[in-house]
Amino acid sequence: MLASRSYEDSRGFFYLPLYVESCWGGMMAILEEDKSQIIDTHAHLDDEKFHEDREDVVTRAKETGLKYIINVGCDLSSSRKVMALAEEFSMVYAAIGIHPHDAQGVNEGVFRELKELSKHNKVVAFGEIGLDYHYDFSPRELQREVFLSQLDLGKELDLPVIIHDREAHGDITEVLKSKCYRGIRGVLHCFSGSYEMAKECMNLGYYISFAGPITFTNSRRLQEVASKVPLDFILAETDSPYLTPEPYRGKRNEPMNVRLVVEKIAEIKGLPYQAVAEKTLENAKTLFGLS
């Protein structure tokens, strides 16, 4: 059992380390009922919260039915790390990019290195990129400038984009609807917008990804959005080590918990778990070009 100290990370998320025995038992109970393969389309395995047991985390993911994990970079340093982890673990693939929090200090040299990293055969997306008006760790105009530059890169490299949107729904939608960015493939990561926004993004060809918050008891609006989004457009993720789903909310998250997200989507839609697991995996394989 892990120590029960609490932490607050640089993004302001508060959590407690996961009591692995409890969560592991819950996952194995689900597996006894269904062994469908699934995917976590958004994790941060390079995060320091995984330093002590990263290999065990990946092993648990594999043993609970995960076929792939998309490990997502947030700045140049983490983009290098996700590349290294993709080389170390066969089930892990990489997304590279600059999070809006880290827009300050980005220059042409950063974009050149990201472009070079993108040549690796396990890089499947550009992200996470976008706008964050909640914390405003970087000035909004600079966030937008770096976001647009990375959309240009994603388009040039023919890579799908992973979009971060926090309290910037209008600006995100406006950018994605711009004529110069039509045709870019991508996903709205950890979706928190309205169904109207989701519909506009789906019309542009974007997928809508749900994470742990869809399981929260106070997330009725998000659950209503999920009930309306067609399964053909849905992805599932953890955003681990953050946003742990119920019933483990408040503890460290990890990729195996994506099953709880898939389970909740199935419950909301009144569909068998297997149908949602299979379709979200198929959607992710289509978007990210996974075999």
C-alpha positions in Angstrom: 0.0 0.0 0.0 1.3 3.5 -0.9 1.7 6.3 1.6 -1.3 8.5 2.0 0.3 11.9 1.6 -1.5 14.5 -0.5 -0.1 16.5 -3.4 -1.0 19.4 -5.6 0.7 19.4 -9.0 1.8 22.4 -11.2 -1.6 22.4 -12.9 -3.5 22.8 -9.7 -5.0 19.3 -9.5 -5.2 17.9 -6.0 -5.0 14.2 -5.4 -3.8 11.3 -3.2 -1.6 8.5 -4.5 -3.6 5.5 -5.5 -4.1 2.5 -3.2 -3.3 0.0 -5.9 -4.7 -3.1 -4.2 -8.2 -1.6 -4.1 -8.2 -0.3 -7.7 -6.6 -3.5 -9.0 -9.3 -5.6 -7.4 -12.0 -3.5 -9.0 -10.4 -3.8 -12.4 -10.1 -7.6 -12.1 -13.8 -7.8 -11.2 -14.7 -6.0 -14.4 -12.3 -8.3 -16.4 -14.1 -11.4 -15.0 -17.2 -10.2 -16.9 -15.6 -8.8 -20.1 -12.1 -9.1 -21.6 -12.6 -6.6 -24.4 -9.5 -4.8 -25.5 -9.5 -1.0 -25.0 -7.3 2.0 -25.3 -6.3 4.9 -23.1 -6.1 7.8 -25.7 -4.5 10.3 -23.3 -2.1 9.7 -20.4 1.1 11.3 -19.0 3.2 8.3 -18.1 6.3 10.6 -18.1 4.9 12.5 -15.1 7.0 12.3 -11.9 4.1 10.7 -10.0 4.9 7.5 -12.0 8.7 7.5 -11.3 8.6 4.8 -8.6 6.3 2.3 -10.4 6.0 3.2 -14.1 6.8 -0.3 -15.3 4.2 -1.8 -12.9 1.6 0.8 -14.2 2.1 -0.3 -17.8 2.0 -4.0 -16.7 -1.3 -3.5 -14.9 -2.7 -1.7 -18.0 -1.7 -4.6 -20.2 -3.1 -7.2 -17.8 -6.4 -5.4 -17.5 -7.0 -5.5 -21.3 -5.4 -2.3 -22.7 -4.0 -2.7 -26.1 -2.5 0.8 -26.5 -1.7 3.9 -24.4 -1.2 7.3 -26.1 1.3 9.1 -24.0 1.0 12.8 -24.4 3.7 15.5 -24.2 3.2 19.0 -22.8 6.5 20.7 -23.6 9.7 20.0 -25.3 11.2 18.1 -22.4 8.2 15.9 -21.9 7.9 15.3 -25.6 11.4 13.9 -25.5 10.4 11.7 -22.6 7.2 10.3 -24.2 9.4 9.4 -27.2 11.7 7.4 -24.9 8.8 5.6 -23.2 7.3 4.7 -26.6 10.6 3.1 -27.4 10.7 1.3 -24.1 7.1 -0.1 -24.0 5.6 -1.7 -27.1 2.0 -0.8 -26.2 2.8 2.9 -25.7 2.7 5.5 -28.5 3.6 9.1 -28.4 2.0 12.5 -29.0 4.3 15.6 -29.0 3.5 19.2 -28.5 3.4 22.3 -26.3 0.6 22.7 -23.7 -0.9 26.2 -23.4 0.6 26.5 -19.9 4.0 26.2 -21.4 3.6 28.7 -24.3 6.0 31.1 -22.9 9.6 30.5 -24.1 8.5 28.7 -27.2 10.5 29.7 -30.3 11.3 28.5 -33.8 14.0 26.2 -32.3 11.3 24.4 -30.3 9.2 23.9 -33.4 12.1 22.6 -35.4 12.9 20.0 -32.7 9.2 18.9 -32.5 9.2 18.6 -36.3 12.3 16.3 -36.0 10.7 14.2 -33.2 7.6 13.8 -35.3 9.6 11.6 -37.8 9.7 8.8 -35.3 7.4 5.9 -36.3 5.7 5.8 -32.9 4.6 9.5 -33.0 0.9 9.3 -33.8 -0.4 12.8 -32.9 0.5 16.5 -32.2 -0.6 17.5 -28.7 -1.6 18.4 -26.4 -2.1 21.8 -27.8 -4.8 24.4 -27.3 -6.0 27.2 -24.9 -6.4 27.3 -21.2 -8.3 30.4 -19.8 -8.7 28.9 -16.3 -5.2 29.2 -15.0 -3.8 31.6 -17.7 -0.3 30.5 -16.9 0.7 32.0 -20.3 -0.8 35.2 -21.7 -3.9 34.4 -23.8 -2.5 36.0 -27.0 0.7 34.0 -26.7 -1.3 30.8 -26.1 -3.3 31.5 -29.3 -0.1 32.2 -31.3 1.5 28.9 -30.2 -1.7 27.0 -30.7 -2.1 28.2 -34.3 1.6 27.5 -35.1 1.1 23.9 -33.9 -2.1 23.5 -35.9 0.0 24.6 -38.9 2.6 21.9 -38.0 0.0 19.2 -37.5 -1.4 20.0 -40.9 2.0 20.1 -42.5 3.0 16.8 -41.0 -0.4 15.2 -41.6 -0.7 14.3 -37.9 -4.0 14.4 -35.9 -4.1 17.0 -33.1 -5.1 16.5 -29.5 -6.9 19.7 -28.3 -6.8 21.0 -24.8 -9.7 23.4 -24.1 -10.3 24.8 -20.6 -12.8 27.6 -20.4 -11.9 28.6 -23.9 -14.8 27.0 -25.8 -15.7 29.9 -28.0 -12.1 30.7 -29.1 -11.3 27.0 -29.7 -14.4 26.5 -31.9 -13.7 29.7 -33.8 -10.1 28.6 -34.6 -11.1 25.0 -35.6 -13.8 26.4 -37.9 -11.3 28.7 -39.7 -11.0 27.9 -43.4 -7.3 27.4 -43.2 -7.6 24.6 -40.6 -10.4 22.7 -42.3 -9.4 19.1 -43.0 -7.2 18.6 -39.9 -8.1 15.5 -37.9 -8.2 15.5 -34.2 -9.9 15.0 -30.8 -11.2 17.4 -28.1 -9.4 15.9 -25.1 -11.3 15.6 -21.8 -14.3 17.3 -23.3 -16.0 19.9 -21.1 -18.0 21.9 -23.5 -21.7 21.9 -24.5 -23.4 19.5 -26.9 -23.7 22.5 -29.3 -19.9 22.8 -29.3 -19.5 19.1 -29.6 -21.8 19.0 -32.6 -19.8 21.8 -34.3 -16.6 20.0 -33.7 -18.0 16.7 -35.0 -19.2 18.4 -38.1 -15.5 19.4 -38.7 -14.5 15.7 -38.2 -13.2 15.9 -34.7 -13.7 13.1 -32.1 -15.0 13.9 -28.6 -13.0 12.3 -25.7 -14.4 11.7 -22.2 -12.3 11.2 -19.1 -12.8 10.6 -15.4 -15.1 13.6 -14.8 -17.9 11.7 -16.7 -18.1 9.4 -13.7 -18.5 12.2 -11.1 -21.9 12.5 -9.5 -22.0 16.3 -10.1 -21.3 15.9 -13.9 -24.9 15.5 -15.1 -24.4 18.1 -17.9 -21.4 16.2 -19.2 -23.2 12.9 -19.0 -26.1 14.5 -21.0 -23.6 15.5 -23.6 -22.2 12.0 -23.8 -25.7 10.6 -24.2 -26.1 12.7 -27.3 -22.7 12.3 -29.0 -22.8 9.3 -31.4 -20.6 6.4 -30.5 -18.8 6.8 -33.9 -17.3 10.0 -32.5 -16.4 9.0 -28.9 -12.9 8.2 -27.5 -12.0 7.3 -23.9 -9.1 8.5 -21.8 -7.7 8.8 -18.3 -5.5 12.0 -18.4 -3.6 10.1 -15.7 -2.2 10.7 -13.2 -5.0 13.3 -13.0 -8.8 13.2 -13.0 -9.3 9.8 -11.4 -12.8 8.3 -12.0 -15.2 7.2 -9.4 -15.0 5.2 -7.1 -11.2 6.1 -6.8 -11.6 9.9 -7.2 -9.0 11.7 -5.1 -6.3 9.0 -5.7 -3.6 8.8 -8.3 -5.0 7.9 -11.7 -3.5 5.4 -14.1 -4.3 4.0 -17.6 -6.1 0.8 -16.4 -8.8 3.1 -15.0 -10.0 3.9 -18.5 -12.2 0.8 -18.2 -14.3 2.8 -15.6 -14.8 5.6 -18.2 -15.8 3.1 -20.9 -18.2 1.4 -18.4 -19.8 4.8 -17.6 -20.3 5.7 -21.2 -21.9 2.3 -21.8 -24.2 2.9 -18.8 -25.2 6.4 -20.0 -26.0 5.1 -23.5 -27.7 1.9 -22.4 -25.2 -0.2 -24.4 -23.2 -3.3 -23.6 -19.7 -2.6 -22.3 -18.2 -4.7 -25.0 -19.8 -2.6 -27.7 -18.4 0.7 -26.3 -15.0 -0.9 -25.7 -14.8 -2.2 -29.3 -16.0 1.0 -30.9 -13.8 3.4 -28.9 -10.8 1.3 -29.8 -11.8 1.2 -33.4 -12.3 5.0 -33.4 -8.8 5.5 -31.9 -7.2 3.2 -34.3 -8.8 5.2 -37.2 -7.7 8.6 -35.8 -4.2 7.7 -34.8 -3.4 5.2 -37.5 -2.8 2.3 -35.2 -2.6 -1.2 -36.7 
